[in-house]
Amino acid sequence: MGALFQILLIVFLAKVFGEIAERSGFPSILGEISAGMVFALVLIQPDSRELSFFAELGAIFLLFTAGYKEVHLGELRAASKKAMIPTLFQIFIAFCFGFLIGWVFNMGFLQSMFMAVAFSPTSIGVVVRTLIDLDYLSSKPGSMMLTSAIFDDIIGIFLLSIVVTMATLHQMPSGFHVLVIASRILVFLVIMALLGLKVFPVLFTYVQKMHVKESIFAFVVIIALFSASLAEAFGLHAVIGAFIGGVFLSSVPFAKIEDVQSKVSGLAYGIFVPIFFAYIGMSVELSVVHTTGIFTFLVVIMALLGKLVGGFAGTRLIGFDSSESLIFGIGMMPRAGVELVVISIGKNMGIIGDEVFSAIVMMVVVSIIVTPVMLKYAIRASERRKGAEASINAS
């Protein structure tokens, strides 16, 4: 089967299975991963460099679009004080739980670190629709979920950059190496900040005057690829650069025109991102999951529990009541984007084996299925309790 036909078939299956998932009340990512599993099981096990390249573009545009469309620097500054405590709590506990799983199962340090980083991020997109359906998005826990999830991605990308650099060195970093890693990240961030705050705004004032068709859209894509390439030049991973580039581009008004955002989102989620998620599904070894049932079960439980416990404790510290803290903790449980990028990088580098890779994909799938159900139950229970208290107080 030729590479071109493979890509055609994968995009088709990803969209069909994604539609089935959406109509069943789940995010399309669940269908896209399933499409990859079906493709590998029923049709053919793909092994083409072209397909791998498209999947890599999917990871790049997934994180670029997240930074470009979802992160707003001004809003982050305003919300950072309140959101930082629960964010750090749930990331720290989830990270520790991930590392603990690796330690219990006698994994190496780097493999345990990849596990820990994969446990850390949250995919808020999985619960946003549930919050909207229940008219809960503007509530105190709902707005805190959105802000905390953005910080999750930023911190997760930082942790990923550290672990990838450590894996590249093939050894535990010395104090000097840690300083080098931090310096690379800092210099890259300074360059991107200068470009984002000084160069990009000027660039796009000229770009928007160009007569050639789709010039703004083209330059947004160029900056995505440029940021990814610049990150690689600094010894970081391309997806890290793409995310940072998207974040700084998000503050440029001419680059944030709604029509351009729609086209960038269409390019990402119409083609590249579904290929990436399908490629993840193709890489899952179901036979491995079956033979490592206890390990997979513990990965799922510990990953979800880490976010739930950390989110609950963190929000209680800043004054949320128990029901609001429980809702926040549940809302932090789902995974979908960054963690899949983390494990795909780990597998490509030879750090993560099939057992770990497949178990974390299963964790993502389970989190997507159970979180909306638990969230609906927790929100309705909270509303019933508050309604009962209001009735008692009124009487």
C-alpha positions in Angstrom: 0.0 0.0 0.0 1.5 3.3 -1.1 2.2 6.1 1.4 -0.3 8.5 -0.3 -3.1 6.0 -0.1 -2.2 5.2 3.5 -2.6 8.9 4.4 -5.8 9.2 2.5 -7.3 6.1 4.3 -6.0 7.3 7.7 -7.6 10.7 7.4 -10.8 9.2 6.2 -11.0 6.6 9.0 -10.0 9.2 11.6 -12.9 11.5 10.5 -15.4 8.7 10.4 -14.5 7.3 13.8 -14.1 10.8 15.2 -17.7 11.5 14.1 -18.9 8.4 15.7 -17.2 9.4 19.0 -18.7 12.9 18.8 -22.2 11.6 18.2 -21.7 9.2 21.1 -20.9 12.1 23.4 -17.1 11.7 23.5 -14.3 13.9 22.1 -13.2 13.0 18.5 -9.7 12.1 19.7 -11.1 8.9 21.1 -12.4 8.0 17.6 -9.1 9.0 16.0 -7.0 6.8 18.2 -9.5 4.0 17.6 -9.2 4.5 13.8 -5.4 4.0 14.1 -5.9 0.8 16.1 -8.4 -0.5 13.5 -6.1 0.5 10.6 -3.1 -1.4 12.2 -5.2 -4.5 13.2 -7.4 -5.0 10.2 -5.7 -3.5 7.3 -1.9 -3.1 7.5 0.8 -2.2 10.0 2.2 1.0 8.5 5.9 1.5 8.3 6.5 4.6 6.2 8.7 7.6 6.8 6.1 9.8 5.1 3.4 8.8 7.6 5.8 9.4 10.5 6.6 12.8 9.1 2.9 13.8 8.8 2.4 12.5 12.4 5.3 14.8 13.5 3.7 17.7 11.8 0.5 16.8 13.7 2.2 17.0 17.0 3.8 20.4 16.0 0.5 21.9 14.9 -1.4 20.5 17.8 0.8 22.4 20.3 1.2 25.4 18.1 -2.5 25.8 17.8 -2.9 25.3 21.6 -0.6 28.2 22.2 -1.9 30.3 19.3 -5.6 30.0 20.1 -6.0 29.1 23.7 -3.2 31.0 25.6 -3.6 34.8 26.2 -0.7 36.3 27.9 -2.7 39.2 29.4 -5.3 36.9 30.9 -2.6 34.6 32.3 -1.0 37.4 34.2 -4.3 38.4 35.7 -5.3 34.9 36.7 -1.9 33.5 37.6 -1.9 34.3 41.4 -5.1 32.3 42.2 -4.5 29.5 39.7 -0.9 28.8 40.5 -1.4 27.1 43.9 -3.9 24.4 42.7 -2.0 24.0 39.4 1.3 23.3 41.2 -0.3 21.0 43.6 -2.0 18.8 41.0 1.0 18.8 38.7 3.4 17.9 41.6 1.3 15.0 42.9 0.6 13.6 39.5 4.3 13.9 38.6 5.2 12.0 41.8 2.6 9.3 41.2 4.0 8.8 37.7 7.6 8.6 38.9 6.5 6.2 41.7 4.9 3.8 39.2 8.2 3.7 37.3 10.2 3.1 40.5 7.9 0.3 41.7 8.2 -1.5 38.4 12.0 -1.1 38.4 12.2 1.2 35.4 15.3 3.3 34.7 15.4 6.9 35.8 14.7 8.4 32.4 11.8 6.1 31.7 10.3 7.0 35.1 10.8 10.7 34.3 8.9 10.3 31.0 6.2 8.5 32.9 6.1 11.4 35.4 5.9 14.1 32.7 3.2 12.2 30.8 1.1 12.2 34.1 1.5 15.9 34.5 -0.6 17.8 31.8 -4.4 18.1 31.6 -6.6 18.3 28.5 -9.3 20.8 29.4 -11.0 20.3 26.0 -12.4 17.0 27.2 -14.5 18.7 29.9 -15.3 22.1 28.3 -18.3 20.8 26.5 -19.7 19.2 29.7 -19.2 22.5 31.5 -21.0 24.3 28.8 -23.9 21.8 28.7 -24.4 22.2 32.4 -24.0 26.0 32.3 -21.0 25.7 34.6 -18.1 27.1 32.6 -18.3 30.6 34.2 -18.5 29.1 37.7 -15.5 29.5 40.1 -14.3 25.9 39.6 -15.0 26.1 35.8 -13.0 29.2 35.2 -10.2 27.9 37.5 -10.1 24.7 35.4 -9.5 26.7 32.2 -6.7 28.8 33.6 -5.0 25.9 35.4 -5.1 23.7 32.3 -3.2 26.4 30.3 -0.6 26.5 33.0 -0.5 22.7 33.0 0.5 22.8 29.3 3.2 25.5 29.8 4.7 23.6 32.8 4.4 20.3 31.0 6.3 21.7 28.0 9.0 23.0 30.3 9.3 19.5 32.0 9.4 17.8 28.6 12.2 20.1 27.4 14.3 19.1 30.5 13.6 15.3 30.1 14.3 15.3 26.3 17.6 17.1 26.8 18.5 14.6 29.5 17.6 11.7 27.2 19.7 13.2 24.5 22.7 13.3 26.8 22.1 9.5 27.6 23.1 10.1 31.2 22.1 11.7 34.4 22.9 15.4 34.0 25.6 16.9 36.2 25.2 20.4 37.7 26.9 21.8 34.7 24.6 20.0 32.3 21.5 21.2 34.2 22.9 24.8 33.9 23.4 24.2 30.1 19.8 22.9 29.7 18.4 25.9 31.7 20.5 28.3 29.7 19.4 26.9 26.4 15.7 27.2 27.4 16.3 30.7 28.8 18.1 31.9 25.6 15.4 30.4 23.4 12.6 32.0 25.5 14.4 35.4 25.4 14.8 35.2 21.6 11.1 34.1 21.2 10.0 36.9 23.5 11.9 39.5 21.6 10.5 38.2 18.3 7.0 38.0 19.7 6.9 41.4 21.4 9.0 43.4 19.0 9.4 41.7 15.6 6.2 39.8 14.9 3.9 42.8 15.5 6.0 44.9 13.0 6.2 42.0 10.5 2.4 41.5 10.5 1.7 45.2 9.9 3.5 44.7 6.6 2.2 41.2 5.9 -1.5 42.4 6.2 -0.7 45.0 3.4 0.5 42.3 1.0 -1.6 41.7 -2.1 -0.7 38.0 -2.5 -3.6 35.7 -1.4 -3.6 34.2 2.1 -0.4 36.0 3.1 -1.3 36.3 6.9 -2.3 32.6 7.0 1.0 31.7 5.3 3.1 33.7 7.7 1.4 32.2 10.7 2.3 28.8 9.4 5.8 30.0 8.6 6.2 31.1 12.2 5.0 27.8 13.5 7.6 26.0 11.4 10.3 28.6 12.2 9.7 28.3 16.0 9.9 24.5 15.8 13.1 24.7 13.7 14.6 27.3 16.1 13.9 25.0 19.1 15.7 22.1 17.4 18.7 24.4 16.7 18.9 25.0 20.5 18.8 21.3 21.2 15.1 21.4 22.3 12.3 19.4 20.7 10.3 20.9 17.8 7.0 20.7 19.6 8.3 22.9 22.4 9.3 25.6 20.0 5.9 25.4 18.2 4.0 25.9 21.5 6.1 28.8 22.6 5.9 30.4 19.1 2.1 30.0 19.2 2.0 31.7 22.7 3.9 34.7 21.6 2.0 35.0 18.3 -1.3 35.0 20.2 -0.6 38.6 21.3 -0.2 39.9 17.8 -3.6 41.4 16.7 -3.1 41.0 12.9 -2.1 37.4 13.4 -5.2 36.7 15.5 -7.8 37.6 12.9 -10.7 35.1 13.3 -10.6 34.0 9.6 -6.9 33.2 9.9 -7.4 31.4 13.2 -10.1 29.3 11.5 -7.8 28.4 8.6 -4.9 27.5 10.9 -7.3 25.4 13.0 -8.6 23.8 9.8 -5.2 22.8 8.7 -4.3 21.4 12.1 -7.4 19.6 13.1 -8.6 18.9 9.6 -5.5 16.9 8.5 -2.4 16.9 10.6 -3.7 16.4 14.2 -6.0 13.4 13.3 -3.1 11.7 11.6 -1.0 12.2 14.7 -3.7 10.7 17.0 -4.3 7.9 14.5 -0.6 7.2 14.4 -0.7 6.9 18.2 -3.4 4.4 17.9 -1.4 2.4 15.3 1.5 2.2 17.7 -0.5 0.6 20.5 0.3 -3.1 21.1 -3.0 -4.5 22.5 -1.3 -7.9 23.1 1.2 -6.0 25.4 -1.7 -4.3 27.3 -3.3 -7.7 27.8 -0.2 -9.3 29.2 0.6 -6.3 31.5 -2.9 -5.9 32.9 -1.8 -5.0 36.5 0.7 -2.4 35.3 -1.9 -0.8 32.9 -4.5 -0.8 35.6 -2.2 1.0 38.1 -1.1 3.5 35.4 -4.7 4.4 34.8 -5.7 4.6 38.5 -2.6 6.5 39.7 -2.7 9.0 36.8 -6.4 9.9 37.5 -6.0 9.8 41.3 -2.9 12.1 41.1 -4.9 14.9 39.4 -8.0 14.4 41.6 -6.1 14.4 44.9 -3.8 17.3 43.9 -6.6 19.4 42.4 -8.7 18.8 45.5 -6.0 19.7 48.0 -4.8 22.8 46.0 -8.2 24.4 45.7 -9.1 23.7 49.3 -6.0 25.7 50.2 -7.2 28.8 48.3 -10.7 28.7 49.9 -12.9 26.4 47.7 -15.4 24.3 49.6 -15.3 20.5 49.4 -17.8 20.1 46.5 -16.1 22.8 44.4 -12.7 21.2 45.1 -13.9 17.8 44.1 -15.3 19.2 40.8 -12.0 21.0 40.1 -10.0 17.8 40.8 -12.2 15.7 38.5 -11.9 18.4 35.8 -8.1 18.1 35.9 -8.2 14.3 35.3 -8.6 14.0 31.5 -5.5 13.7 29.2 -5.4 14.0 25.4 -2.8 16.1 23.8 0.6 17.0 25.4 1.0 13.6 27.2 0.6 11.7 23.9 3.3 14.0 22.4 5.5 13.2 25.4 5.2 9.4 25.1 5.6 9.5 21.3 8.8 11.4 21.7 9.9 9.0 24.4 9.2 6.0 22.2 10.9 7.5 19.2 14.0 8.1 21.3 14.0 4.5 22.5 13.4 5.5 26.2 9.8 4.2 26.5 8.9 0.6 25.6 5.7 -0.8 24.1 4.3 -1.6 27.6 4.6 2.0 28.9 3.5 3.5 25.6 0.4 1.3 25.4 -0.5 1.7 29.1 -0.4 5.5 28.9 -2.6 5.5 25.7 -5.1 3.3 27.6 -5.0 5.9 30.4 -5.8 8.6 28.0 -8.7 6.7 26.6 -10.1 5.8 30.0 -9.8 9.4 31.2 -11.7 10.7 28.2 -14.5 8.3 28.9 -14.9 8.5 32.7 -14.2 12.2 33.4 -17.3 13.7 31.7 -19.5 11.2 33.5 -17.9 11.8 36.9 -18.0 15.6 36.3 -21.7 15.6 35.5 -22.5 13.6 38.7 -20.3 15.8 40.9 -21.8 19.1 39.5 -25.4 17.9 39.9 -24.7 16.6 43.4 -23.2 20.0 44.3 -26.1 21.9 42.9 -28.6 19.6 44.7 -26.8 20.2 48.0 -26.7 24.0 47.5 -30.3 24.0 46.6 -31.2 22.0 49.7 -29.2 24.4 51.9 -30.9 27.4 50.3 -34.3 25.9 51.0 -33.4 25.3 54.7 -32.0 28.9 55.0 -35.1 30.3 53.4 -37.4 28.5 55.8 
